[in-house]
Amino acid sequence: MRKSGFDAIAIPLVSFSSGQGMGYGGVSGMYLYAPGKEPYAHAISAQVFFSNRGVQSHSLRYDGPKLLGPLRAEGRLDYGREIRSPFLGAGNQSAPGFRSDVNNELYNFDNGTPGVWFRLRGHPFGEEHPLQSYVGYGWRHMRVEAYEKSMLSLEKPLGMDGGNMGQLLQACSGTRATVNLTRNKAASRSCRCESPATPRAIATTTSASP
């Protein structure tokens, strides 16, 4: 096990698809080593990606296995942008005139989603014990850009203005509880409990913007 120094790598990204066009960018990663820090002291990875049709996907991620004593700290910043995201209307009679023209602005909108995520994780009964627990928080903003004569602008469904979404997460072994907090111009509340084999509770709250 290394006690000092670092390892690093960078790889170019090239892609092509009929929807995104030609894509280009790069991904890189680095491990930094220090005495008493296993398997490494810090890990950092980054990605930058663009396409010639306006799509973007960028991220920066950090991992510190023993950053705060025995606790592992993980975090991520990211931004994604999509163009020509489809919205064909609501209900069973949506988009009767659609003829597979994916570039028709009537059935599309653009969106961008910056976000951040952070988590602390640890072994409450020692490193050799399989039980792990963690707490975390994530935030994301959905920015919607509707074309003037699109179905989205014409029908104006709830949530079309985008908004902020927050998530609190805590877990211990096979038990997980998640709370989602969302703010936009819709108003809804929901709670769901699933499989007793993997206890889970999810609560979502959406409130009107000031």
C-alpha positions in Angstrom: 0.0 0.0 0.0 1.5 3.4 -1.0 2.2 5.9 1.7 3.0 9.0 -0.4 2.9 10.4 -3.9 0.0 10.3 -6.3 -1.4 8.5 -9.4 -3.2 10.4 -12.2 -4.8 9.6 -15.5 -6.6 11.6 -18.2 -8.6 10.1 -21.1 -10.2 12.0 -24.1 -13.9 11.4 -24.8 -15.3 11.3 -28.4 -18.8 10.2 -29.3 -21.5 10.5 -31.9 -25.2 10.0 -31.9 -28.1 11.1 -34.1 -29.6 13.0 -31.2 -26.5 14.7 -29.7 -24.3 15.0 -32.7 -20.6 14.9 -32.4 -19.4 14.9 -28.7 -16.0 15.7 -27.3 -14.4 16.2 -23.9 -12.3 14.5 -21.4 -12.3 12.6 -18.1 -9.5 12.6 -15.5 -8.8 11.1 -12.1 -6.2 11.5 -9.4 -5.3 9.5 -6.2 -3.2 11.1 -3.5 -1.5 8.9 -0.8 -0.5 9.7 2.8 0.7 7.6 5.8 -2.2 6.1 7.8 -4.7 6.8 5.0 -5.9 3.6 3.2 -6.5 2.9 0.5 -5.7 6.5 -0.3 -5.9 9.9 1.3 -7.9 11.8 -1.4 -9.4 10.9 -4.8 -10.6 13.5 -7.3 -12.2 13.0 -10.7 -13.5 15.4 -13.3 -15.4 15.2 -16.5 -16.0 17.9 -19.2 -18.2 17.0 -22.2 -19.8 19.1 -25.0 -21.6 18.2 -28.2 -22.0 20.3 -31.3 -25.7 20.3 -30.7 -25.5 22.1 -27.3 -25.5 19.1 -25.0 -23.2 19.4 -21.9 -22.2 17.1 -19.1 -19.7 18.2 -16.5 -18.8 16.9 -13.1 -16.3 17.2 -10.3 -16.2 14.4 -7.6 -14.2 14.1 -4.4 -13.7 11.1 -2.1 -11.8 11.2 1.2 -11.9 7.8 3.0 -10.6 9.1 6.3 -11.0 12.9 5.9 -12.7 13.5 9.3 -11.2 10.9 11.6 -12.9 7.5 10.8 -15.5 9.2 8.6 -15.5 9.0 4.8 -16.5 12.2 3.0 -17.8 12.2 -0.5 -19.0 15.0 -2.7 -20.0 15.8 -6.2 -20.7 19.0 -8.3 -22.3 18.5 -11.7 -24.0 20.4 -14.5 -26.0 18.9 -17.4 -27.7 20.6 -20.3 -30.0 18.9 -22.8 -31.6 20.3 -25.9 -34.6 18.9 -27.7 -36.1 17.2 -24.6 -39.4 15.9 -25.8 -42.8 17.0 -24.4 -45.7 15.7 -26.6 -48.5 16.9 -24.4 -50.6 15.4 -21.6 -53.1 12.5 -21.8 -53.9 9.8 -24.3 -54.5 12.2 -27.1 -51.2 14.0 -26.9 -49.3 15.1 -30.1 -51.7 13.7 -32.7 -49.7 15.5 -35.4 -46.3 14.2 -34.4 -44.5 12.5 -37.3 -41.2 11.5 -35.6 -39.6 14.9 -36.4 -37.4 15.1 -33.2 -36.2 18.6 -34.2 -39.6 20.1 -34.3 -39.7 22.9 -31.6 -43.4 22.3 -31.1 -42.6 19.0 -29.3 -39.4 20.0 -27.5 -37.9 22.1 -24.8 -34.3 22.8 -23.5 -33.2 22.2 -19.9 -30.2 22.7 -17.6 -29.6 21.1 -14.3 -26.8 22.2 -11.9 -26.5 20.1 -8.7 -24.4 19.3 -5.7 -24.3 16.2 -3.5 -22.4 15.5 -0.2 -22.3 12.4 2.1 -20.5 11.3 5.3 -20.2 7.6 5.8 -18.7 5.4 8.6 -18.6 2.1 10.4 -20.1 2.7 13.9 -18.9 -0.7 15.2 -15.4 -0.6 13.8 -13.8 -1.0 10.3 -14.1 -4.8 10.3 -17.8 -4.8 11.1 -20.1 -4.9 7.9 -22.6 -2.4 9.3 -22.3 1.1 7.7 -24.3 4.2 8.3 -24.3 7.5 6.4 -26.0 10.9 6.2 -26.1 13.1 3.1 -27.7 16.0 1.3 -28.3 16.7 -2.3 -29.5 19.8 -4.2 -30.5 20.3 -7.8 -32.0 23.1 -9.8 -34.1 22.4 -12.9 -34.0 25.2 -15.4 -36.6 24.8 -18.2 -36.5 26.8 -21.4 -39.7 26.3 -23.4 -39.9 27.4 -27.0 -42.5 30.1 -27.6 -44.9 27.9 -29.7 -44.1 24.6 -28.1 -46.6 22.2 -26.6 -45.1 23.0 -23.2 -45.8 26.7 -23.6 -49.3 26.1 -25.0 -50.4 23.6 -22.3 -48.5 25.1 -19.3 -48.6 22.0 -17.1 -47.7 22.2 -13.4 -43.9 22.3 -12.9 -43.1 23.7 -16.3 -41.1 26.6 -14.7 -38.7 24.1 -13.1 -37.4 24.8 -9.6 -35.2 23.6 -6.8 -35.1 20.1 -5.4 -33.4 19.0 -2.2 -32.8 15.5 -0.7 -31.9 14.5 2.8 -30.6 10.9 3.0 -29.7 8.7 6.0 -29.1 4.9 6.0 -27.9 2.1 8.3 -27.2 -1.3 6.7 -30.4 -2.4 4.9 -32.6 0.5 6.2 -32.8 3.7 4.2 -34.9 6.8 4.7 -35.1 9.5 2.1 -36.8 12.9 2.2 -37.2 14.9 -1.0 -37.9 18.6 -0.8 -38.9 20.4 -4.0 -39.9 24.0 -4.7 -41.7 25.1 -7.9 -45.1 26.3 -8.9 -46.8 23.0 -8.3 -48.1 21.9 -4.8 -48.1 18.2 -3.8 -47.2 15.9 -0.9 -46.6 12.2 -1.1 -45.3 9.4 1.1 -44.5 5.8 0.1 -43.3 2.8 2.1 -42.1 -0.3 0.4 -40.9 -3.9 0.9 -40.4 -4.8 4.6 -37.3 -6.7 3.6 -35.6 -3.4 2.8 -37.4 -0.8 4.9 -37.6 2.5 3.1 -39.6 5.7 3.5 -39.8 8.4 0.8 -41.5 11.8 1.4 -41.8 14.5 -1.3 -42.9 18.0 -0.6 -43.6 20.6 -3.3 -44.6 24.2 -2.4 -45.4 27.3 -4.3 -42.7 29.7 -5.1 -42.8 33.1 -3.4 
